Amino acid sequence: MYIIVGLGNPEEKYARTFHNMGFLAVGDAANILGVRFRKRECEAITAEAYVGGEKIVLAKPLTYMNNSGRAVKQLLAKYKTDASHLVVIYDDYDLPKGKVRIRPQGSAGTHNGMRSVIAETGTCDFARIRVGIRDPQISVPIMNYVLSNVREEDYDLFVSACNRAAEAAVALAKGTPCELVMTAYNG
């Protein structure tokens, strides 16, 4: 069993912001698996899929970015699994826009949502998929940048990046070793 969590903010006004790359990617993962987000549980909206008899739970926390860890902790407890079966997808200001990076573990870096997940779960030993958002041509404080809308001319780039992140998450949840997923999707 795997849990794939996309980090973001639940209000419609955040739908096209950089900080919602995780929500967009987990939505793409649901499309790949042919499921819809219908259930509210554990301070998240979830969808469930079965692949080869194994359950995959997809989740969008409703706690807002900086408290995402609450929902993740509750989901792990409810489904009686540990962080080794967790995949978290999120935006990363430290990566150039449109880049996707998969890692089997790591720190939160500058990301408050990931800080919350690590603090609540008590571990950084879980897979993470980062979608790069930094645009060197834009010079505003990070807080303002991540909550701003993706520029129209960059939208297709981010759609593609989120789709690659979703494919990588589904591959991990299907049991593909992280090293192979990294080779296929990092870049």
Buried (B, 14 or more C-beta within 10 A) or exposed (E): EBBBBBBBBBEEEBEBBBBBBBBBBBBBBBEBBEBEBEEEBBBBBBBBBEEEEEBBBBBBBBBBBEBBBBBBBBBBEEBEBEBEBBBBBBBBBBBEBBBBBBBBEBEBBEBBBBBBBBEBBEEBBBBBBBBBBBBEEEEEEEEEBBBBEBBEEBEEBBBEBBBBBBBBBBBBBBEEEBEEBBEBBBE
